[in-house]
Amino acid sequence: MPNIAKIAIVAALEREVRPLIKQWKAVEREYGGRRYKFFENDRAVLVCGGIGQEAARRATEAIINLYAPVLVQSVGFAGALDSTLKVGTVLAPVCVIDAKDGSRIEAAVGHWILVSVDQPVSVQQKAKLAEAYWAHAVDMEAAAVARGAQAHDITFVGLKAISDEADFEMPPLGRFVTGDGQFRTSAFAGFVAIRPWLWLRVLRLARNSNKAAAALCGWLEQYNHEPKDVGEPEPGWHPSSGGRN
């Protein structure tokens, strides 16, 4: 018999949501031959499924089957495709596009277009995605979470915080993601340590990620309060939209 939770939240990594879940109850449960750590409170349950669409797909199936939620939410970091979107901007996408096949899944609420890809993207690739899909932001998990919710006829919503702007060239992160979606932090640190030309960029990304996590969890903090306090980011929240809605 599943535990009952009204809202199921799927993130990639704990560092994206750590400010939110520090007071939540951690529970390890198994599904599909894998063990997951779930974070529970009175209103919601959250799982950090790992980076990428396959990890997100598995985590979404697990949280739906174990907790029988009425709503599934994809949360985490995203890269800006729109040059007006700054680090810390929080977006609720109205539509999520899977770049693999161009399929689109509508969210219950939102104002933005989000496209999901398989690998971290360069500045040049960001520009191509913006042109091809008229999208505002890019991530690596939302499409899989949305499709999982759709398959179970459960309402889907998203909430993403910008962690890298349209002109920010990401370090080579993709090679340090394991097959199950975990990030090999120690290996990445060793790689960066002997490449001083990457130091400032990595430090900037870490600072931006902390800012994005604080902004994201500021909105998710609503799950620590009564439902009457729940809201969603307005178009252009922090600092302006300037987008293509």
Secondary structure, DSSP 8 states (H G I E B T S, - for coil): -----SEEEEES-HHHHHHHHTTSEEEEEEETTEEEEEEE-SSEEEEE--SSHHHHHHHHHHHHHHH--SEEEEEEEEEESSTT--TT-EE-EEEEEETTT--EEE-SS-SEEEEE-SS---HHHHHHHHHHH--SEEESSHHHHHHHHHHTT-EEEEEEEEEE-TT----S-GGGB-TTS-B-HHHHHHHHHT-GGGHHHHHHHHHHHHHHHHHHHHHHGGGGS-GGG-----TT-SS---S--
